[in-house]
Amino acid sequence: MIYEIVHTTVYDYDGRASFARCQLHLEPATRDGQRVLAHALEISPKPVESTRSRDFFGNLSVNLAFAEPHQTLTIRAVSTVEAAPGRPAPMLSEPWEAVRAAAAGSQDLGSSSPVHGLFGARHTPVSEEAAAYAAVSFAPGRPTVEAVSDLMRRIHADFAYDPRATEVSTPVAEVLASRRGVCQDFAHLMIAGLRSLGLPALYVSGYLRTVPPPGAEALVGADATHAWVSAWCGAGLGWIGFDPTNAILAGEDHVILAVGRDYADVAPSSGVVLSSAGHTLSVSVDVRPV
C-alpha cells in the first residue's frame, strides 16, 4: 500500500516570537520493509538555519533556527510512503524467559540490538508497579509473542482512550492509577511493563490510516500521529510491532516515523522559543492511499 501523508503543524503565538529553534522528526525512514518514495518540507517563515541528520537508531531529523520575528510558524511535511505489508502473528516463539536471557547476554551494540530496549528512560521507568501489571500475562514458559500479545490486549481492555486525561509529561504511574490516556500513554505503559520484566521494547512514532464508516467520506486532516511498541521477541523473530491502543499487530496501515526509547527521543516537533506570551498549537494529519 502506498500512502501520501500530509502533516501540518501550526504554532500561533500570542505575541511576536523573536527567535525559535526546533527539531523535527517528520521524515519517515526506509526501514523494516517500509520504503519512502518522496518527502518535502514547507516552512514559513523561512529558517535561517536548517540541518538534516540521522541518529543512532536511523531516524531522520531536521534542526531549524528562526531569527526573524514572527507570530505564526507553519510546518508542512508531505511524504509518499510504501508501507510494509502486514506481518502475520508468528505461530511459534521461544518462552519469554529464554528471550529475556538472550537479551541480557547479548554482546551486540548495533542499532538493532535488544540491549537498547532494556533500560528505563524518562517516560518509561522500570518499576515494581509496571512489572506487577505486566506479569499477569507472563506465566512461566509462556511463548513470548503470545505473552506480549496478551499484555497488549489487556491494556486495550483495561484502559479508556481519553485525550483529556493526560499530557505529554504524564507519568506511567499516573496512567496506571487512572486507567485512562492516549496512544502515547499506552505505549509507554507497555514498554515500562516489558522492560520491568527484563524484555526489550522500544517506542514507535508514526501514523495510522483510519478508515471512515461505510458511506462516509474521509475527513481531510482528521487522521493523527500514532504510537505503538516494538518488542524484541528473540533472535529468530527480531522486533515485532504491537499496537496496544487498537490491540493489533502493527501492519500495512501503520507508517513508521521514528523509533526510540520513549516519546522524548522521537517527538514530531520539539524546541524552544523566545516570546513574552504563550502560544496555541494545532496539528492536522491526512493519510490517504494513492
Stockholm file with secondary structure:
# STOCKHOLM 1.0

chainA/1-290         MIYEIVHTTVYDYDGRASFARCQLHLEPATRDGQRVLAHALEISPKPVESTRSRDFFGNLSVNLAFAEPHQTLTIRAVSTVEAAPGRPAPMLSEPWEAVRAAAAGSQDLGSSSPVHGLFGARHTPVSEEAAAYAAVSFAPGRPTVEAVSDLMRRIHADFAYDPRATEVSTPVAEVLASRRGVCQDFAHLMIAGLRSLGLPALYVSGYLRTVPPPGAEALVGADATHAWVSAWCGAGLGWIGFDPTNAILAGEDHVILAVGRDYADVAPSSGVVLSSAGHTLSVSVDVRPV
#=GR chainA/1-290 SS CEEEEEEEEEEEEEEEEEEEEEEEEEECCSBTTBEEEEEEEEEESCCSEEEEEECTTSCEEEEEEECSCEEEEEEEEEEEEECCCCCCCCSCCCBHHHHHHHHHTCCCCSTTCGGGGSSCCSSSCCCHHHHHHHHTTCCTTCBHHHHHHHHHHHHHHHSEECTTTCCTTCCHHHHHHHTEECHHHHHHHHHHHHHHTTCCEEEEEEEECCCCCTTCCCCTTBBCEEEEEEEECCTTTCEEEEETTTTEECCTTEEEEEEESSHHHHCSEEEEEEESSCEEEEEEEEEEEC
#=GC SS_cons         CEEEEEEEEEEEEEEEEEEEEEEEEEECCSBTTBEEEEEEEEEESCCSEEEEEECTTSCEEEEEEECSCEEEEEEEEEEEEECCCCCCCCSCCCBHHHHHHHHHTCCCCSTTCGGGGSSCCSSSCCCHHHHHHHHTTCCTTCBHHHHHHHHHHHHHHHSEECTTTCCTTCCHHHHHHHTEECHHHHHHHHHHHHHHTTCCEEEEEEEECCCCCTTCCCCTTBBCEEEEEEEECCTTTCEEEEETTTTEECCTTEEEEEEESSHHHHCSEEEEEEESSCEEEEEEEEEEEC
//
